[in-house]
Every structure is written in C-alpha cells, then in structure tokens.
Amino acid sequence: MERTGEPLRIARLSLRNLADTDVVVRVKAASLCHTDLEAMRGDLRTPLPFVPGHEAAGIVEWTGAAVTRVARGDHVVMSWNPHCGRCFYCERQVSILCQPYRDRMAQSFHFDGNPRLFLDDGAPVHQLAYMGSFAEFCVVSQACAVPVPAAMPFDRACLIGCGVMTGFGAATNVAKVERGSTVAVIGCGAVGLSAIQGARHAGASRIVAIDRAPERLEMARAVGASHTLLADDALVAALADLTGGRGADCVIESAGNRHALKASVEIARPGGQVVWLGKLPADDEASFRWGALMGEKRIVRSSYGGANPARDFPMLANAYLDGTLRLDEYVTSRIALEDINEGMQRLAAGAEVRAVIEF
C-alpha cells in the first residue's frame, strides 16, 4: 500500500537488518480481516508504504541465532502481539498492553523499531501489526511464530491468529462464560462465530446469535448457536422475551458499529457483563442511554481475547483437528495474491466471512 485509498500492488522487496531473535516465515495462507481494510482506508494512520496482513500461517524458513522456540521447517501460526515480557503490563500478564508494543505501534516497523523490508531504491517499508503477511515471506519476533501440528491445514490455521483467537478468547478468557449461562453474540462474522464456539466450549446452555443477515444466522446455528435473532428494532424486546425479561448473562459484541454497541448494554441483564470486540474509528464517539449502563453491569473492551498465543494457538488447532472447533465454514473464498484488491472489495461489501490468500 503506497497511497491511502488506492489499490494494492505487488512489489518485490528485500529483507535486511535481520536480528538474532527474528524468524522468517514462508507464508502459506493469509486471510483478509477488517483491520486490513481499516488500515488501507487510512483509519489506523499506518505509515506509508506498508504491507497489510496480520492473520497468517506458514513454515519457518530461517531463524536468528538466539531463536529457541521454533526451528526451520516448523508449521506456525503468527501472532500480531509481540511483547517484551518485562514491562509493567507484561509482568501483570496483560501482554496486549505491553508498553514497547504500544509505544512502537505507530511506527509499524519491526518490534525493535527498525525496518526489515525495503524497496529497490532502499526506502523502508512498514509492516502492519508488526507482521505484514500479504507477502510470500514475513518477518516476526520469535514469540510471534507459534508452532501448531503439521496436520493443521494452512488455510484454516491462519484464521486462528486473529479472528478465531479474539472471539473464542472473549468467551473463555475474558468473559469466563459460566456453565449453564445465557450468552448473546452480536455480529456473526469470523470473530462472532468464534465467540459462539467459545461460549459452547465453556458450557453455556443458551447461545443467542444476533446479526442483520439471515445467512450469517444460519452459519451461527451451524457452529453452535441455540437461538438466532435479527438485529432490528425489535431486538431488545425479543431478547427480553427469550430470557423471561431478565436479559443475557453475557453479551459479546463483535459487529463494530454504534447500533451494536448500544444494543449490547441494553440486552445485558443487571449484574451481567458486556465484552466489546468491535471497534469504531479511533476519534469517533458513541452514545448510550444512561439507564442501560446501570444495574452493576460490567463492561470491558478486548482486542485479542486475552490471548496467550503459546498456549491458545496449539489448543485451538487441536480443537479443530479433533472436530470440536469448526472453521471450514469461515472460508468463503480462496484467492491468489494477485486477486487481493477484488478480495478486499468483497470484504468491504460484506460478501466474505474470510477470504484466504493461498500461496
């Protein structure tokens, strides 16, 4: 991406300045996520030029001298959350808030703040989310290359690195959904479908999927929703009827719009919890009916589902392999890298759950 709002183009880049803790991954599959779309639109203010992509899987091609966690030939899913392990937040097990991670995010270079990718004229190229995986090769810190079983198909493994982890973890790590509870999930894209599966894994007895599109609700039922509701003006009343007037014990919002955010607090019961996964542009404002925020409701924003990639990525891969996590339904198209602009257009139009680039 060289100019905001313009189509992506394929270019040959060179790798330089590789450090002892770097891992070079040959990307086998990368999926298209709305965060990539936001970056391309300029919403994230990512410096130009940059390589998009942050949801990917591949094979380790090269490791630096100090790398101990992976070896050449390992199959890995990549994480977009490098962290130092030593700062105030890392010591409190909140790696998503790692101070160096947040301090260097605006630069969009490697985690150490230095570029790894360069154009032919020597100009440095930025990496979206410390990754930039819409490419044949990708450079990440060793903690961000997480080994998974070789039996895991790459086109499903790549989904784990962002959307699946965020949604599944929102239910299991963040909300800590209780067995027998009622969970409502607003927005049934890849993140919402994963939240539904996380709630099922946690033992929720009633999982209510909410979306504007009937076809997404059908998909939600296929992966574990027990009830479905349309996201229309009757939603609050319909959810109240379904829960005897009480509301949901837990609401996970993954649609990322004002209506969904507002609805999430309206349909949570008194004493219930709300997890916001969707997002608005950083400078936008959202408003709420004050009464909907009362009643000791607990509201939290989560960016990565409380991820511990070294623990969670292999668990999710094994859950797919043993049939308890369904991912096949997520892949609505497979494309080549040269089809990336068409794929992004389809994503923006809501025509994809996940389009996957296969290399």
C-alpha positions as a Markdown table, in Angstrom:
| # | Residue | x | y | z |
|---|---|---|---|---|
| 1 | Met | 0.0 | 0.0 | 0.0 |
| 2 | Glu | 1.6 | 3.2 | -1.2 |
| 3 | Arg | -1.3 | 5.7 | -1.1 |
| 4 | Thr | -4.3 | 5.5 | 1.2 |
| 5 | Gly | -7.4 | 4.5 | -0.6 |
| 6 | Glu | -5.7 | 3.3 | -3.7 |
| 7 | Pro | -5.4 | -0.4 | -4.8 |
| 8 | Leu | -2.7 | -2.6 | -3.5 |
| 9 | Arg | 0.1 | -3.5 | -5.9 |
| 10 | Ile | 2.6 | -6.4 | -5.8 |
| 11 | Ala | 6.2 | -5.4 | -5.5 |
| 12 | Arg | 9.5 | -7.2 | -4.9 |
| 13 | Leu | 11.0 | -6.2 | -1.5 |
| 14 | Ser | 14.3 | -7.2 | 0.1 |
| 15 | Leu | 14.9 | -8.4 | 3.7 |
| 16 | Arg | 17.6 | -6.6 | 5.7 |
| 17 | Asn | 18.7 | -6.0 | 9.3 |
| 18 | Leu | 17.5 | -9.4 | 10.4 |
| 19 | Ala | 18.2 | -9.8 | 14.1 |
| 20 | Asp | 19.2 | -12.8 | 16.2 |
| 21 | Thr | 15.6 | -13.1 | 17.6 |
| 22 | Asp | 13.9 | -12.8 | 14.2 |
| 23 | Val | 12.0 | -15.6 | 12.4 |
| 24 | Val | 11.4 | -15.5 | 8.7 |
| 25 | Val | 8.2 | -17.4 | 7.8 |
| 26 | Arg | 7.3 | -18.6 | 4.3 |
| 27 | Val | 3.6 | -17.7 | 4.2 |
| 28 | Lys | 1.3 | -20.5 | 3.0 |
| 29 | Ala | -2.0 | -18.8 | 3.8 |
| 30 | Ala | -3.2 | -15.4 | 4.9 |
| 31 | Ser | -6.8 | -14.3 | 5.4 |
| 32 | Leu | -8.4 | -10.9 | 4.9 |
| 33 | Cys | -9.6 | -9.2 | 8.0 |
| 34 | His | -11.4 | -5.9 | 8.5 |
| 35 | Thr | -8.4 | -4.5 | 10.3 |
| 36 | Asp | -6.5 | -4.7 | 7.0 |
| 37 | Leu | -9.4 | -2.8 | 5.4 |
| 38 | Glu | -9.3 | -0.1 | 8.0 |
| 39 | Ala | -5.5 | 0.3 | 7.5 |
| 40 | Met | -6.0 | 0.6 | 3.7 |
| 41 | Arg | -8.6 | 3.3 | 4.2 |
| 42 | Gly | -6.3 | 5.3 | 6.5 |
| 43 | Asp | -8.4 | 4.8 | 9.6 |
| 44 | Leu | -5.4 | 3.4 | 11.5 |
| 45 | Arg | -3.0 | 6.0 | 10.3 |
| 46 | Thr | -0.5 | 3.4 | 9.3 |
| 47 | Pro | 2.7 | 5.0 | 7.8 |
| 48 | Leu | 3.2 | 4.5 | 4.1 |
| 49 | Pro | 4.3 | 2.5 | 2.3 |
| 50 | Phe | 3.2 | -0.7 | 4.2 |
| 51 | Val | 2.4 | -4.3 | 3.7 |
| 52 | Pro | -1.0 | -5.3 | 5.0 |
| 53 | Gly | -1.9 | -8.6 | 6.5 |
| 54 | His | -1.9 | -9.9 | 10.1 |
| 55 | Glu | -3.7 | -13.2 | 10.1 |
| 56 | Ala | -1.4 | -15.9 | 8.6 |
| 57 | Ala | 0.2 | -19.3 | 8.9 |
| 58 | Gly | 3.2 | -20.8 | 7.2 |
| 59 | Ile | 6.5 | -22.7 | 7.5 |
| 60 | Val | 9.6 | -21.3 | 9.3 |
| 61 | Glu | 12.2 | -20.6 | 6.7 |
| 62 | Trp | 15.0 | -19.0 | 8.8 |
| 63 | Thr | 15.7 | -18.3 | 12.4 |
| 64 | Gly | 18.2 | -16.0 | 14.1 |
| 65 | Ala | 21.0 | -17.3 | 16.2 |
| 66 | Ala | 19.1 | -16.6 | 19.5 |
| 67 | Val | 15.8 | -18.2 | 18.5 |
| 68 | Thr | 15.0 | -21.2 | 20.7 |
| 69 | Arg | 11.2 | -21.5 | 20.4 |
| 70 | Val | 10.9 | -22.6 | 16.8 |
| 71 | Ala | 13.1 | -24.3 | 14.2 |
| 72 | Arg | 13.3 | -24.3 | 10.4 |
| 73 | Gly | 10.5 | -26.4 | 8.9 |
| 74 | Asp | 8.1 | -25.8 | 11.8 |
| 75 | His | 4.5 | -25.1 | 10.9 |
| 76 | Val | 3.4 | -21.9 | 12.7 |
| 77 | Val | 0.5 | -19.5 | 13.2 |
| 78 | Met | 1.6 | -15.9 | 13.6 |
| 79 | Ser | 0.6 | -13.5 | 16.4 |
| 80 | Trp | 0.3 | -9.8 | 15.9 |
| 81 | Asn | 1.1 | -9.0 | 19.5 |
| 82 | Pro | 4.9 | -9.1 | 20.2 |
| 83 | His | 5.7 | -8.2 | 23.8 |
| 84 | Cys | 8.7 | -7.6 | 25.9 |
| 85 | Gly | 7.8 | -9.8 | 28.9 |
| 86 | Arg | 9.4 | -7.3 | 31.3 |
| 87 | Cys | 7.3 | -4.1 | 31.4 |
| 88 | Phe | 4.6 | -3.1 | 33.9 |
| 89 | Tyr | 1.9 | -4.7 | 31.8 |
| 90 | Cys | 3.7 | -7.9 | 30.8 |
| 91 | Glu | 4.6 | -8.6 | 34.4 |
| 92 | Arg | 0.8 | -8.5 | 35.1 |
| 93 | Gln | 0.1 | -10.9 | 32.3 |
| 94 | Val | -1.5 | -8.3 | 30.1 |
| 95 | Ser | 0.7 | -8.6 | 27.0 |
| 96 | Ile | -1.8 | -6.8 | 24.8 |
| 97 | Leu | -0.9 | -3.7 | 26.7 |
| 98 | Cys | 2.9 | -4.2 | 26.6 |
| 99 | Gln | 4.5 | -0.7 | 26.8 |
| 100 | Pro | 7.0 | -1.1 | 24.0 |
| 101 | Tyr | 4.3 | -2.8 | 21.8 |
| 102 | Arg | 2.1 | 0.3 | 22.1 |
| 103 | Asp | 4.9 | 2.8 | 22.0 |
| 104 | Arg | 6.2 | 1.5 | 18.7 |
| 105 | Met | 2.8 | 0.6 | 17.1 |
| 106 | Ala | 2.6 | 3.9 | 15.3 |
| 107 | Gln | 5.9 | 3.3 | 13.5 |
| 108 | Ser | 4.7 | 0.0 | 12.1 |
| 109 | Phe | 8.2 | -1.4 | 11.8 |
| 110 | His | 9.5 | -4.5 | 13.5 |
| 111 | Phe | 9.1 | -4.8 | 17.3 |
| 112 | Asp | 12.6 | -3.3 | 17.9 |
| 113 | Gly | 11.5 | -0.2 | 16.0 |
| 114 | Asn | 13.7 | -0.9 | 13.0 |
| 115 | Pro | 12.6 | -1.8 | 9.4 |
| 116 | Arg | 13.1 | -5.2 | 7.9 |
| 117 | Leu | 11.6 | -4.6 | 4.5 |
| 118 | Phe | 13.0 | -2.4 | 1.8 |
| 119 | Leu | 12.1 | -1.3 | -1.8 |
| 120 | Asp | 14.6 | -1.5 | -4.6 |
| 121 | Asp | 15.6 | 2.2 | -4.0 |
| 122 | Gly | 16.4 | 1.5 | -0.4 |
| 123 | Ala | 13.2 | 3.1 | 1.1 |
| 124 | Pro | 11.9 | 1.2 | 4.1 |
| 125 | Val | 8.5 | -0.5 | 4.1 |
| 126 | His | 6.3 | -0.7 | 7.2 |
| 127 | Gln | 4.7 | -3.9 | 8.5 |
| 128 | Leu | 1.0 | -3.7 | 9.5 |
| 129 | Ala | 0.6 | -5.1 | 13.1 |
| 130 | Tyr | 4.3 | -5.9 | 13.3 |
| 131 | Met | 3.7 | -8.5 | 10.6 |
| 132 | Gly | 2.6 | -7.6 | 7.0 |
| 133 | Ser | 1.6 | -11.1 | 5.9 |
| 134 | Phe | 0.2 | -10.3 | 2.5 |
| 135 | Ala | 3.6 | -11.5 | 1.1 |
| 136 | Glu | 5.4 | -14.7 | 0.3 |
| 137 | Phe | 7.7 | -14.1 | 3.3 |
| 138 | Cys | 7.1 | -12.5 | 6.6 |
| 139 | Val | 9.5 | -11.4 | 9.5 |
| 140 | Val | 8.3 | -11.7 | 13.1 |
| 141 | Ser | 9.7 | -11.9 | 16.6 |
| 142 | Gln | 10.2 | -15.4 | 17.7 |
| 143 | Ala | 7.4 | -15.2 | 20.3 |
| 144 | Cys | 5.0 | -14.4 | 17.4 |
| 145 | Ala | 5.7 | -17.6 | 15.5 |
| 146 | Val | 3.7 | -20.2 | 17.4 |
| 147 | Pro | 4.1 | -23.9 | 16.4 |
| 148 | Val | 1.0 | -25.9 | 15.6 |
| 149 | Pro | 0.5 | -29.5 | 14.5 |
| 150 | Ala | 1.6 | -30.1 | 10.9 |
| 151 | Ala | -1.7 | -31.8 | 10.2 |
| 152 | Met | -3.5 | -28.4 | 10.6 |
| 153 | Pro | -4.4 | -27.1 | 7.1 |
| 154 | Phe | -2.8 | -23.7 | 6.5 |
| 155 | Asp | -6.0 | -22.1 | 5.1 |
| 156 | Arg | -7.7 | -22.8 | 8.4 |
| 157 | Ala | -4.6 | -22.4 | 10.6 |
| 158 | Cys | -4.3 | -18.7 | 9.5 |
| 159 | Leu | -7.7 | -17.9 | 10.9 |
| 160 | Ile | -6.5 | -18.7 | 14.4 |
| 161 | Gly | -4.0 | -15.8 | 14.5 |
| 162 | Cys | -6.6 | -13.1 | 14.9 |
| 163 | Gly | -10.4 | -13.6 | 14.4 |
| 164 | Val | -10.7 | -17.0 | 16.0 |
| 165 | Met | -8.5 | -16.2 | 18.9 |
| 166 | Thr | -10.2 | -12.9 | 19.6 |
| 167 | Gly | -13.8 | -14.3 | 19.6 |
| 168 | Phe | -13.1 | -17.7 | 21.3 |
| 169 | Gly | -10.9 | -16.0 | 23.9 |
| 170 | Ala | -13.5 | -13.3 | 24.6 |
| 171 | Ala | -15.8 | -16.0 | 25.8 |
| 172 | Thr | -13.3 | -18.3 | 27.6 |
| 173 | Asn | -10.5 | -15.9 | 28.8 |
| 174 | Val | -12.2 | -12.5 | 29.1 |
| 175 | Ala | -15.9 | -13.2 | 30.0 |
| 176 | Lys | -15.1 | -16.6 | 31.5 |
| 177 | Val | -18.6 | -17.7 | 30.5 |
| 178 | Glu | -20.1 | -19.9 | 33.2 |
| 179 | Arg | -21.7 | -23.3 | 32.5 |
| 180 | Gly | -25.5 | -23.0 | 32.1 |
| 181 | Ser | -25.4 | -19.3 | 31.3 |
| 182 | Thr | -27.1 | -17.3 | 28.5 |
| 183 | Val | -24.7 | -15.7 | 26.1 |
| 184 | Ala | -25.7 | -13.3 | 23.3 |
| 185 | Val | -23.3 | -12.6 | 20.5 |
| 186 | Ile | -23.9 | -9.6 | 18.3 |
| 187 | Gly | -22.3 | -9.8 | 14.8 |
| 188 | Cys | -21.7 | -13.2 | 13.2 |
| 189 | Gly | -18.5 | -12.7 | 11.2 |
| 190 | Ala | -15.4 | -14.7 | 11.9 |
| 191 | Val | -15.0 | -13.1 | 15.4 |
| 192 | Gly | -18.6 | -13.6 | 16.4 |
| 193 | Leu | -18.8 | -17.2 | 15.2 |
| 194 | Ser | -15.7 | -17.9 | 17.2 |
| 195 | Ala | -17.3 | -16.3 | 20.3 |
| 196 | Ile | -20.2 | -18.6 | 19.8 |
| 197 | Gln | -17.9 | -21.6 | 19.7 |
| 198 | Gly | -16.1 | -20.3 | 22.8 |
| 199 | Ala | -19.4 | -20.0 | 24.7 |
| 200 | Arg | -20.3 | -23.5 | 23.6 |
| 201 | His | -16.9 | -24.8 | 24.8 |
| 202 | Ala | -17.5 | -23.1 | 28.1 |
| 203 | Gly | -20.8 | -24.8 | 28.6 |
| 204 | Ala | -23.3 | -22.0 | 28.0 |
| 205 | Ser | -26.8 | -23.5 | 27.9 |
| 206 | Arg | -28.3 | -20.8 | 25.6 |
| 207 | Ile | -26.3 | -19.0 | 22.9 |
| 208 | Val | -28.2 | -16.3 | 21.1 |
| 209 | Ala | -26.7 | -15.2 | 17.7 |
| 210 | Ile | -27.7 | -11.7 | 16.5 |
| 211 | Asp | -27.0 | -10.4 | 13.1 |
| 212 | Arg | -28.6 | -8.3 | 10.3 |
| 213 | Ala | -28.1 | -11.1 | 7.7 |
| 214 | Pro | -30.2 | -14.3 | 7.8 |
| 215 | Glu | -27.4 | -16.2 | 6.1 |
| 216 | Arg | -25.0 | -15.3 | 8.9 |
| 217 | Leu | -27.5 | -16.5 | 11.4 |
| 218 | Glu | -27.7 | -19.9 | 9.6 |
| 219 | Met | -24.0 | -20.1 | 9.8 |
| 220 | Ala | -24.2 | -19.3 | 13.5 |
| 221 | Arg | -26.5 | -22.2 | 14.1 |
| 222 | Ala | -24.2 | -24.5 | 12.3 |
| 223 | Val | -21.3 | -23.7 | 14.7 |
| 224 | Gly | -23.3 | -23.9 | 17.9 |
| 225 | Ala | -25.9 | -21.1 | 18.4 |
| 226 | Ser | -29.1 | -22.4 | 20.0 |
| 227 | His | -31.2 | -19.3 | 19.1 |
| 228 | Thr | -31.0 | -16.5 | 16.5 |
| 229 | Leu | -32.4 | -13.0 | 16.4 |
| 230 | Leu | -32.3 | -10.3 | 13.7 |
| 231 | Ala | -30.5 | -7.1 | 14.7 |
| 232 | Asp | -33.5 | -4.9 | 14.1 |
| 233 | Asp | -35.7 | -2.5 | 16.1 |
| 234 | Ala | -37.4 | -5.4 | 17.9 |
| 235 | Leu | -34.1 | -6.9 | 19.2 |
| 236 | Val | -34.3 | -5.7 | 22.8 |
| 237 | Ala | -37.9 | -6.9 | 23.2 |
| 238 | Ala | -37.1 | -10.2 | 21.5 |
| 239 | Leu | -34.1 | -10.9 | 23.8 |
| 240 | Ala | -36.2 | -10.0 | 26.8 |
| 241 | Asp | -38.9 | -12.4 | 25.8 |
| 242 | Leu | -36.3 | -15.1 | 25.3 |
| 243 | Thr | -34.9 | -14.6 | 28.8 |
| 244 | Gly | -38.0 | -14.1 | 30.8 |
| 245 | Gly | -37.4 | -10.4 | 30.9 |
| 246 | Arg | -34.1 | -10.6 | 32.6 |
| 247 | Gly | -31.6 | -10.2 | 29.7 |
| 248 | Ala | -28.4 | -12.1 | 28.8 |
| 249 | Asp | -25.8 | -13.1 | 31.4 |
| 250 | Cys | -23.1 | -12.2 | 29.0 |
| 251 | Val | -23.1 | -10.1 | 25.7 |
| 252 | Ile | -20.2 | -10.3 | 23.3 |
| 253 | Glu | -20.3 | -7.5 | 20.7 |
| 254 | Ser | -18.3 | -8.2 | 17.5 |
| 255 | Ala | -20.1 | -6.1 | 14.9 |
| 256 | Gly | -18.2 | -2.9 | 15.3 |
| 257 | Asn | -20.9 | -0.2 | 14.8 |
| 258 | Arg | -22.8 | 2.2 | 17.0 |
| 259 | His | -26.1 | 0.3 | 16.9 |
| 260 | Ala | -24.4 | -2.9 | 18.0 |
| 261 | Leu | -22.5 | -1.2 | 20.9 |
| 262 | Lys | -25.7 | 0.5 | 22.1 |
| 263 | Ala | -27.7 | -2.8 | 21.9 |
| 264 | Ser | -25.0 | -4.7 | 23.8 |
| 265 | Val | -25.7 | -2.8 | 27.0 |
| 266 | Glu | -29.4 | -2.8 | 26.5 |
| 267 | Ile | -29.8 | -6.6 | 26.3 |
| 268 | Ala | -27.4 | -7.4 | 29.2 |
| 269 | Arg | -29.1 | -8.3 | 32.4 |
| 270 | Pro | -28.5 | -6.4 | 35.7 |
| 271 | Gly | -25.2 | -7.7 | 37.0 |
| 272 | Gly | -24.3 | -9.2 | 33.6 |
| 273 | Gln | -21.2 | -8.5 | 31.6 |
| 274 | Val | -20.5 | -7.0 | 28.2 |
| 275 | Val | -17.4 | -7.6 | 26.1 |
| 276 | Trp | -16.8 | -5.2 | 23.3 |
| 277 | Leu | -14.7 | -6.7 | 20.5 |
| 278 | Gly | -15.8 | -4.5 | 17.5 |
| 279 | Lys | -14.5 | -1.0 | 17.1 |
| 280 | Leu | -15.2 | 2.4 | 15.6 |
| 281 | Pro | -12.6 | 4.8 | 14.1 |
| 282 | Ala | -10.4 | 6.0 | 17.0 |
| 283 | Asp | -11.8 | 9.6 | 17.0 |
| 284 | Asp | -15.5 | 8.6 | 16.7 |
| 285 | Glu | -17.9 | 8.9 | 19.6 |
| 286 | Ala | -20.5 | 6.5 | 20.8 |
| 287 | Ser | -23.5 | 7.4 | 23.0 |
| 288 | Phe | -25.6 | 5.3 | 25.3 |
| 289 | Arg | -28.8 | 5.5 | 27.3 |
| 290 | Trp | -27.6 | 6.0 | 30.8 |
| 291 | Gly | -30.2 | 3.7 | 32.3 |
| 292 | Ala | -28.8 | 0.9 | 30.2 |
| 293 | Leu | -25.4 | 1.2 | 31.9 |
| 294 | Met | -26.9 | 0.9 | 35.4 |
| 295 | Gly | -27.6 | -2.3 | 37.3 |
| 296 | Glu | -23.9 | -3.2 | 38.2 |
| 297 | Lys | -23.2 | -4.2 | 34.6 |
| 298 | Arg | -19.5 | -4.9 | 33.9 |
| 299 | Ile | -18.2 | -3.6 | 30.5 |
| 300 | Val | -14.8 | -4.4 | 29.1 |
| 301 | Arg | -13.1 | -3.8 | 25.8 |
| 302 | Ser | -10.9 | -6.6 | 24.5 |
| 303 | Ser | -8.6 | -6.5 | 21.4 |
| 304 | Tyr | -7.3 | -10.1 | 21.4 |
| 305 | Gly | -9.5 | -12.2 | 23.6 |
| 306 | Gly | -7.0 | -12.3 | 26.4 |
| 307 | Ala | -4.7 | -14.3 | 24.1 |
| 308 | Asn | -1.7 | -16.3 | 25.3 |
| 309 | Pro | -0.7 | -17.4 | 21.9 |
| 310 | Ala | 1.9 | -20.1 | 23.0 |
| 311 | Arg | -0.9 | -21.7 | 25.0 |
| 312 | Asp | -4.0 | -20.9 | 23.0 |
| 313 | Phe | -2.9 | -21.4 | 19.3 |
| 314 | Pro | -2.0 | -25.1 | 19.7 |
| 315 | Met | -5.2 | -25.6 | 21.7 |
| 316 | Leu | -7.3 | -24.1 | 19.0 |
| 317 | Ala | -5.5 | -26.1 | 16.3 |
| 318 | Asn | -6.0 | -29.3 | 18.2 |
| 319 | Ala | -9.7 | -28.5 | 18.8 |
| 320 | Tyr | -10.1 | -28.1 | 15.0 |
| 321 | Leu | -8.3 | -31.4 | 14.4 |
| 322 | Asp | -10.5 | -33.3 | 16.9 |
| 323 | Gly | -13.7 | -31.8 | 15.5 |
| 324 | Thr | -14.7 | -29.7 | 18.5 |
| 325 | Leu | -13.9 | -26.3 | 16.7 |
| 326 | Arg | -15.4 | -25.7 | 13.3 |
| 327 | Leu | -13.5 | -23.5 | 10.9 |
| 328 | Asp | -14.4 | -24.8 | 7.5 |
| 329 | Glu | -17.5 | -22.7 | 7.3 |
| 330 | Tyr | -15.4 | -19.5 | 7.8 |
| 331 | Val | -13.6 | -19.8 | 4.5 |
| 332 | Thr | -16.0 | -18.3 | 1.9 |
| 333 | Ser | -13.4 | -18.0 | -0.8 |
| 334 | Arg | -9.8 | -18.8 | -1.7 |
| 335 | Ile | -7.8 | -16.4 | -3.8 |
| 336 | Ala | -4.3 | -15.8 | -5.2 |
| 337 | Leu | -2.3 | -12.8 | -4.1 |
| 338 | Glu | -2.9 | -11.0 | -7.4 |
| 339 | Asp | -6.7 | -11.1 | -6.6 |
| 340 | Ile | -6.2 | -9.2 | -3.4 |
| 341 | Asn | -8.0 | -6.0 | -4.4 |
| 342 | Glu | -11.1 | -7.9 | -5.5 |
| 343 | Gly | -11.0 | -9.7 | -2.3 |
| 344 | Met | -10.8 | -6.5 | -0.2 |
| 345 | Gln | -13.7 | -5.1 | -2.2 |
| 346 | Arg | -15.8 | -8.2 | -1.4 |
| 347 | Leu | -14.8 | -7.9 | 2.3 |
| 348 | Ala | -15.9 | -4.3 | 2.4 |
| 349 | Ala | -19.2 | -5.2 | 0.8 |
| 350 | Gly | -19.9 | -7.8 | 3.5 |
| 351 | Ala | -19.7 | -10.7 | 0.9 |
| 352 | Glu | -17.0 | -12.6 | 2.8 |
| 353 | Val | -16.6 | -14.2 | 6.2 |
| 354 | Arg | -13.0 | -14.9 | 5.4 |
| 355 | Ala | -11.3 | -14.9 | 2.0 |
| 356 | Val | -7.9 | -16.7 | 2.3 |
| 357 | Ile | -4.9 | -16.0 | 0.1 |
| 358 | Glu | -3.1 | -19.3 | -0.7 |
| 359 | Phe | 0.5 | -19.1 | -1.8 |
